[in-house]
Amino acid sequence: MSKKYRSRVVAGLVPSVATSVSATGRTDKWKRRCFLLVWVWLSVTLLMSIPSVRGIVSYPLYVHDEDARGDIAYVMADGHASWERLRIASDLYHRKRVPRILLLEENQPAGFNFKRGELDTRTQRAIDYLALHGVPRDCISLIQADASTALGSLSEARGLARQETGIKRLVVVTSAPHTRRSRLCFQRAFPGGVSVQVYSASAPADSAEINSPIWLEYAKLVAYFFIA
């Protein structure tokens, strides 16, 4: 083999070797990136399984007026944390912070009541729970949600604003991750002249709602900010 021919062969192999090395380098880079992504995902998942960490992450969603008092207390409806809201609303009543408690009228069946011999509605269960905690039936009123919007919290706020036109101070009772969104809805539903205070049923890390997707609550807050 001539010297000139060998030079051509070597020259032809060099780009191939360089290309192979470059491809290997790119593959290793993507492997490192994928490994880092999986590691971050696992770390976040494990951390978010700790209630105290979830409480910290949800803290920007949390507002709480510790000295809240008003003409009425409205208990936000629905959700698996409704019982903690009703309990804290009864506390506000017994501490003479509010003279009345308002609930959303919900007629969906909530199970058979053997004592009454009939199906209970969600509203009836809520009233019974308040009565169990010493709130008289004549201190509990019901409202109808505003059917003009599909946003639940905003529907409740507008329904209450339409029905209770004479109030000056309103206490909204809800769960910790919902407090900022609830305040936004009620402040916009009651323009000027009405003091809207929000009372959280518990601290963020102790709320029954802490096990719900926190990112979804952030998304709802953004949506309500632009739509409410």
C-alpha positions, 0 to 999 in steps of 0.5 A: 500500500502506497504512502499516499493511499494510506494517508487517504484511508486515515483521513477517511477514518478520522471523521468517522471516529470523531462522529462516533465520539460526538454521538456517544457524548450526546447520548451520555448527556441525555442519559445524565439529563434523564437521570437528573429529571427522574431524581428530581421527580422522585425527590419532589414526590417523596417530599410532597408526601410529608404534610408539613412540606405540603403545608409550606408549599400551600402557604402562599394560598393561605390567608386568615383573619384571626379576629374575624367577626361579623353579621354572618358567617358563610360556610363554603360548601362541598369538598371532603373538608366540609365538616372541619368548616362547619365545626369552626363555624360553630366555634365562631357562633359560640364565641359570639363572633357571629349571630348567624351561619349561612349554608348553601342549599344542596339537595343532593342525597347524602344517605338514608336517615333511619330516625327520620325514615327518609333520605337526607340531603347534604344540607340536612346533614350539615344542619344536623352537624351544626345542631350537634355542636349546639347551633340553634336551627333558627340561627342557620339560613340557606342561600341559593348559588348564582346559576350565571357562572360555572365557577363554584366559589364565585357562584356561592359569592354572587348568590350570597351577595344577591340574597344578603343585601344588608350586611356590613361585615361578612366572615367566610369560613373555608379550608386553608388552601381555599382561603385566598381564592375565597376572599378574592371571590367574595371581595369582588362579589361585594363591591365596596362597603362590605368588610370581607374576612376569611377564617380558616378552619385549620392551619395549612398542614392540618387541613383535610384539603392538604391531601388534594392536588395543590397545583390545581388550587394554584391554577384555580386561583389564577383562573378566578383572578382573571374571570371573577 
